[in-house]
Amino acid sequence: MDEIRHAVLIAGPTASGKSALALRKAEETGGIVVNADSMQVYDVLRVLTARPCDEEMARVPHRLYGHVHPGEQYSTGRWLEDVRAVMAETSLNGRPLIFVGGTGLYFRALTQGLSPMPDIPAPVRERWRLRLGEEGPESLHRILKREDPAAAAAIRPGDGQRIVRALEVLEASGKPISHWQALAGKGLVDGERAERIVLMPERETLYRTIERRLDRMVEEGAMEEVEALLALDLDPAMPAMKAIGVREFAAVLGGEMTMPDALAAAKTATRQYAKRQMTWFRNQFGEGWKVQG
């Protein structure tokens, strides 16, 4: 199968009600819910990343949730390959695929494809990741600003993964990442035919929902999940270690922060993340996306 013929795309900021809407859509259409959130792919962090609970997972088929070890690097390219594997399932049999999540790049790749990227030699990749861990993202961002100003202007100084990606592509190919990104890809979903929904709640309502959800996460075992994650002794630069709440609750476990302060910090970080998501969706999603409050 080269293209998904019946797809529903549901995007939106964290805590906007995406998963509940996807569940309803799946029950109404006999569809399969497919995760499009870059943090919900990791196991261990079910509560902290707000993955669907066991009861919800049992109501309709779900795919690409918690299937990646947190010690692995996981990219948009790998996610697309996993989507292709879902498409190839014989049990699919024409059922709609309902993609739901808050990772805008996944939706863009799904509808527009990914540009081909050069192979990165393992020593090059390892060297930049080592430097990220030792020097921090801001230091590498200064290097990128000198070597590839256009890429640096498009990447936040704290976004270590994207900074490293731009630097390793430049070193491996001799060409800036923008050169490769400009090459055309092919999507798996026809964006014009798919039903596309982006949830954009009123901001203060969303913020209250975020605060209530974080309180509930603590009650449901978020601290225990962070403890289990830390026990894996992972590189702090791994994407799973950047999940909101990991740093804050790890500080509680280490005696560096009180629980009330950590919870307040996690709520602030989540509100800021939701604001960035809403800005991205407004700027990147064009006509054809139905906005729901």
C-alpha positions, -999 to +999 in steps of 0.1 A: +000+000+000+016+033-011-010+057+004-035+056+032-069+061+016-091+067+046-074+087+073-083+112+101-057+135+114-062+150+149-036+174+162-035+199+190-016+210+221-011+188+251-042+183+273-066+195+246-087+164+244-071+148+213-071+112+226-107+113+237-118+126+203-097+099+185-113+072+206-148+084+197-139+086+160-124+051+161-155+037+178-178+054+153-159+043+122-143+010+132-109+027+129-075+022+144-058+049+165-022+056+156+000+076+178+015+108+164+032+121+196+070+118+198+070+112+236+042+087+237+062+062+217+084+055+247+076+028+272+081+033+310+065+068+308+028+059+303+014+083+329+038+111+325+033+113+287-005+109+290-006+077+269-041+061+267-049+039+297-054+002+295-092+005+294-090+029+265-065+008+246-088-022+250-118-004+235-103+001+200-070-010+185-041+013+191-007+014+174+027+030+180+022+036+218+050+027+242+068+005+216+103+022+219+128+017+247+137+051+262+174+044+256+168+045+218+170+075+195+137+078+177+132+101+147+104+113+124+119+090+098+116+060+121+080+069+129+071+070+092+086+036+088+066+023+117+035+038+101+043+019+069+044-012+090+010-005+104-003+001+068+010-034+058-009-052+086-033-077+069-058-071+097-062-034+086-085-045+058-095-010+047-102+003+083-096+040+088-064+051+105-069+079+130-036+097+137-036+116+169-009+136+187+009+169+193+040+165+172+035+187+142+065+174+123+049+139+123+018+153+106+038+173+081+059+142+072+027+121+070+011+144+044+042+158+026+068+131+031+104+135+043+132+149+023+161+124+017+189+129+042+225+118+038+238+088+057+257+099+089+288+078+097+285+064+133+317+082+145+303+116+133+270+110+151+286+098+183+311+127+184+284+153+182+262+136+207+291+133+231+298+170+227+261+178+233+264+160+266+296+176+276+291+212+263+254+216+263+231+228+234+238+265+237+275+259+230+267+238+200+242+263+188+269+289+187+290+266+165+260+261+142+254+298+140+289+302+127+288+272+103+251+273+091+235+306+101+202+298+084+198+265+104+207+283+136+181+309+131+154+282+127+164+262+158+160+272+194+194+273+213+180+248+238+169+222+212+200+199+214+186+172+192+179+194+162+212+213+166+231+180+166+212+169+136+220+200+116+257+198+126+261+161+117+244+166+083+267+195+075+298+175+085+288+143+067+276+159+035+293+192+032+259+208+026+235+226+050+205+207+062+183+232+044+196+219+011+183+184+020+151+197+034+143+214+001+143+182-018+108+168-023+094+139-004+061+119-008+035+117+019+016+086+030-017+105+034-034+126+008-039+157+029-067+170+007-087+138+011-081+132+048-103+147+075-080+171+094-089+185+128-068+207+150-080+213+186-073+248+198-090+254+232-093+287+249-059+293+265-070+297+301-093+267+299-064+246+285-041+258+313-065+248+340-068+214+324-030+210+323-028+218+360-055+193+369-039+166+348-005+170+363-020+167+398-037+135+386-004+122+371+013+124+404-016+105+420-014+078+393+024+071+396+044+097+376+071+098+403+075+060+402+078+062+364+106+088+367+123+066+393+122+036+369+135+058+341+164+070+361+173+035+371+181+028+334+210+053+338+204+068+303+223+096+286+206+128+297+206+139+260+182+111+251+148+124+240+129+104+266+149+121+293+135+155+280+099+146+287+083+173+308+083+162+344+113+140+343+138+167+353+114+182+379+105+149+396+141+137+394+150+167+414+126+157+441+140+122+442+175+137+445+165+159+474+171+191+453+135+203+451+103+199+472+073+182+456+051+213+455+079+233+438+086+205+413+049+202+405+046+240+400+077+239+377+062+210+357+030+229+353+048+260+341+069+240+316+037+222+303+019+255+298+049+269+279+050+238+257+013+240+249+018+277+239+046+267+215+025+239+201-005+262+194+018+288+178+033+261+155-001+248+145-014+283+137+017+290+116+022+257+099-013+242+093-030+259+064-065+256+048-082+223+051-076+219+088-108+222+108-102+242+140-122+231+170-122+249+204 
